Amino acid sequence: MSKETVRIEMCPHCRGAHAYQLEVERANIIKVLRTHKKGEKPSRVKVCPHFVCPVRNEQYQVSLYLQDTSSDRIRAVSVIGLVEGTE
């Protein structure tokens, strides 16, 4: 699992900016690389995690795009919480 930070520039509840830490679970797929796959570019996968506004304590959902490759597929995304000092 990896951790990634996202910043929501305008919260729908308080209109403030908040930064959250996400936990991204990926399925590592082992396969033989073919010559035409070596230059594979990562694709963007849409995820829609639920966040909580720290000011109003109300939940909201945001669509985000994370990078994904054929050997490193996204399985699950969960919100760990706010990044310290960004409320």
WOZIFEN-V728442 format. One record per residue. N is the residue number from 1. PHI is phi as a letter, one per 20 degrees, with the letter a starting at -180 (* if undefined). NEAR is the number of other ideal C-beta (glycine too) atoms within 10 Angstrom. Layout:
N&PHI&NEAR, N&PHI&NEAR
//
This chain:
1&*&9, 2&d&11, 3&d&9, 4&c&14, 5&d&11, 6&c&18, 7&d&10, 8&e&16, 9&f&9, 10&c&9, 11&f&19, 12&f&13, 13&e&15, 14&d&14, 15&m&10, 16&e&15, 17&d&12, 18&c&20, 19&d&15, 20&c&20, 21&d&14, 22&d&19, 23&d&14, 24&d&18, 25&e&12, 26&c&17, 27&e&10, 28&e&8, 29&d&10, 30&e&5, 31&b&8, 32&e&5, 33&f&10, 34&e&8, 35&g&6, 36&f&7, 37&e&12, 38&f&7, 39&e&6, 40&f&12, 41&e&6, 42&f&11, 43&e&11, 44&d&9, 45&d&13, 46&e&8, 47&c&16, 48&c&9, 49&f&16, 50&e&10, 51&d&21, 52&c&17, 53&f&18, 54&f&17, 55&e&13, 56&d&13, 57&l&8, 58&d&13, 59&e&10, 60&b&13, 61&d&9, 62&c&15, 63&e&8, 64&c&15, 65&d&10, 66&d&18, 67&f&13, 68&b&16, 69&c&14, 70&f&12, 71&d&14, 72&b&14, 73&f&13, 74&f&16, 75&d&10, 76&b&12, 77&c&18, 78&c&11, 79&e&15, 80&f&12, 81&q&11, 82&f&15, 83&e&14, 84&g&8, 85&m&6, 86&d&13, 87&f&13
//
